[in-house]
Amino acid sequence: MDCSKVLQASGEDLRVNWDTFWKIFRHGSVKANGIYLHYVEGGNGPVTAWLFVDPRGVGDSEHPARGYDLKTLATDLHCLVEALGLLAKGPIDVAGHGIGTWLGYAYAADWPQDVRRLTVMNASVPGVSASRTDLDPLEVNLQGWHFGFNRLDDLPELLLSGRERQFITWLFRAKAMRPWTILPEDVDEYARQFSAPGTIRALSDYYRTIFSPEGVVANRARAQKQLSIPILALGAERGYGGALVEAMRQVASNVSGGEISGIGHYMLEEGPKQVGDEMIRFFDPSS
């Protein structure tokens, strides 16, 4: 797929041309592991086809009351790619950002036969990552306050319901280095998804479950099995920096990557060319 067809220059930034995007990509839904998962797919031919998945509780996928542990979430992904026949020609390439890093790592660890290469971006590895000691305390608070907040029973639902757009707008301004790259129409779509019934509860349950004592123990046990596949770990300058590479080297033997300068947590929106170039090189089918 030629990415130049869906990206256009806007000053020094790249924007998605959505009219062209939706001529190439399409929505889909499939029942996997007992729930319906939404995805967007596009591209064809022998080079690359892309599949963007909303995991359970996120976006336009189902929001079940349970199943937010990494074992279940990884199984969701395995069942999805099996249902779509994506493994017919061998293992696939997987990429995840933020929470997607937790899922991508668990998927590669629990279903190693499914994954050829893995890219993870700007997140900690639950039960593995050490806290950064090189940051100003105010920056530490800004980046990590939500880990405790999201794990509190009921409070995120009480405080955020009806204020989803304001909350998302604050996050983009606070955690990005290039907030102007996140357009009003982007915020509209994120707010639509975040306002859907059950979403705040589901997203909070990711933190409540994965960072529970049982969740941390489970991921530490998962980390005892070293991964041998190639892994690209990318951290943002205003984010995890090079710490994600160091964390992944504790659980895998073939890790490359590092910090991408000039961008914050929202790496794909803030630095699509830098991140895209790294991923295209890493996922090159001929390598």
N, C-alpha and C positions, 0 to 999 in steps of 0.2 A: 504494500500500500504506500502510495506517495503522500507523505504528510504535508507537502506543500499545497496540496489541494484543499486542505481544511484549515491551514494556518495562514494568517495574513499579517503583515507588518503594521504596527501603529506606533510611529516614532521609533524608540529603541525596543519596544515590547512586541510580542507576538500575541495575536488574538485568534480565537477560533471563529471561523466563518460558519455560523450555525446552519445557514441555508445549504451550504455545500456539505457540511457534516451529515445532515439528516438525509441527504441523497445517497450517502455511502453506508451509513450506520442505521441500525434498526433496533427497536425494542424486542425483547423476548421474555418469556417466563417458562419455568420448568419446575415440576415437582421433584424435590430432592431431599432425601432423609425425612420424608413426611411433611415438608412444608414447601410452599411455592417461593422460589427465588427469582428475582428480576435481574435481567442483565441487558447490556447493550452490546451488539456485535457488529463487526464490519471488516472489510478487507476480504480478499480472496486470492486464489492462486497458490503457487508453491512457496512464496516468500513468507508472508506474514498475514495472519488473521488475528484480530484483536477481540477480546471478550472482557467487558467491564462488569463486574458482579456487585450487586448490593447484597451483602451478607444478611443473615437473619436479623430482624429488628431495625434494619437500616433502609432508607430510601423507599422504593416501591416493592420491596420484598415483604413477606409476612412478618408480623410482630408477635411471635408466640410468647407465652408467659414464662417459658423455661428454655434451657439449652444454650446458655451463654458461657459455658466453659469451653476451653480451647479444644478439648477432645471432640465435643459435639460440633463445634464450628469447623474444625478441620474435616470431619466426616461429611458435613454439608457440602464442602467444596469437592471432595472426592466423588460424592454421589452426583453432584451437578455435572462434572466433566464426564463421568460415565454415562449419564442420561443423554448428554449431547453428543456422545461418540467422539470426544476430543482426544482420547487416548489411542485411537485406532492406528495411528502412525507412530506411536511411541510417546514418551514423556513430553510434557509441555513446559513452557517458560512461565514463571509466576512473578508478579510484582505486587508489593503492598506498601502503603504509606500510612503512618500513624497506627491506628488500630489494625489496619491491613498488614502492618509488619508483624503484629502478634499472630494474626491468622496465617499469613504466608509462612512464617517460621514453623508453626505447629503443623501445618499441612505438609510441608517438606519433611518434617521429622516423623510424623505419624504415617505418611503415605509416600515413602521415598521413591517407590517405583513410578509415581505419577509425575515427578518434577525433574526437569533437565537442568534448569538454572533458576536462581532465585534472586530478585532484587528487593531489598528492604530499605525503607526511607524514614528517617527522622522520628524515631520512637525508641523507648527503652525496651529491653527484653525482660518480661516479668520474671522475677526470681533470679535473674542473671546479672542485669546491668547494675553497675555501681553508680552512686550519685556523683554528679560532676562537682569538683571542688575548686574549679577555676573561675566560677561565676560570682558576680556581685550578689549578695543576699537578696536584694530587691528583684534581680533578674531570675534568681532561683524561684522566688515566690510567684512571679509572673508566669513562669513556664510550668510550674508544677502544682499550683494551688488546687486545681480541679481534680487531682487524683484522690485527695481526701474528701472533697465536696461530693463527687459523684458516687462515693461509696456509702454516704449517709442514707439511712432509711427514710424515704418519703420526701426529704427536704428538696432535692432537685426538682421533683414533680411539683411541689408546692410553690416554689419560687420562680420557676421558669415557664410554667404553663401560662399561655397568653402573652408571654414576653419573648417568644422565640426569636423574632427578627431582631429585637434590640440586643439580645444576648449574642447572637451570631455576629452582628455588626461590631460589637465590642471585641469579640475574639479576633476578628480579622484585623482590627486596628491595633490591638495590643500585641499580637504574636507575629505579625508580618513585618518585614523590613521594607517591602514594596507594596503597601496596601492598595495603591491605585490600580494594581493589576487585577484586583477582584472587583468586577463591575457590578452596578446595581442589579442587572439581570441575573448575575450569578447569585447574589444575595437573595433575590426573589426565589430562585429554585431551591437553594438550601433552606430558606425559611418555610417554603411549602412542604418540603420533606420533614423538617424538624417539627412542624406543627401537626403532623399526622397523628391520629390517636395511637397511643402506646409507644411513640418514638422516644420520648424523654425517659420513660421507664426502661425501655429496652437498652438504650445507650448507657444509662446508669448501671444497668445490670451487667454490662460488660465489665465495668470496674469492680462492682460488688462481688462478682463471681471470680474473675481472673486474679484479682488481688486479695481474695480471701486467703486465710491460712491454707486451706485445702488446695486452692488454685495455685498458689506459689509453690507448695510442695510438689504438685503434679508437674509444673513446668521445670522445676529443678531436676526431677526424675527424668523428664524428657531430654534435658540437656546432657544427661550422662551418655546418650547415644550420639556420638560425633557424626556430623554430616560431612560427606565427601564431595557433594556437588559444588560447582562454582557459585559463589555468592557475592553480589555487589551490594555494599552497605554505604548509603549516602546520608550524611547529616547536614543540616542547615547551619550557617554561621550563627544565626539567632535560633538555636535549637540544640540538637545533640552533637553538632560538630563531628569530631572524630571519635566520639565515645561509642557510637553504634558499631563502628568497625571493631573496636576493642572488645565489645560485648559479643559480637558474632564470632570472633576468633576463639572465644571460650567454648563455643558449641560446634564449630566447623573448622575444617583444615584448609580450605581453599577460599579465602576471603580477600577481596580487594575493595577499593573505594576510598572514602574520606569525606572531608568537608567541602561543601560548595559555598563559596563566599558570596556575600551581597544579598542573600535571601533569608527569609525567616521560615517559620514552621510550614507554611503552605507552599511547599516547594514546587509543585506542579503548576500552580497558578503564577507564582512569582518568578520562576526560572524555567519555563518550558523548554527553552533551547538548551540550556546547560544540562538539565536533567535528561531531556530527550536524547541528546548526543551521547551521553553516558550509557543510557539504556540500549540504544540502537547498536552501539559498538559491542556492548556486553552480550546482547541477545543475537548477534549476527549468526544466522544458521550455518555459515561456512566455517565458523571458528570452533 
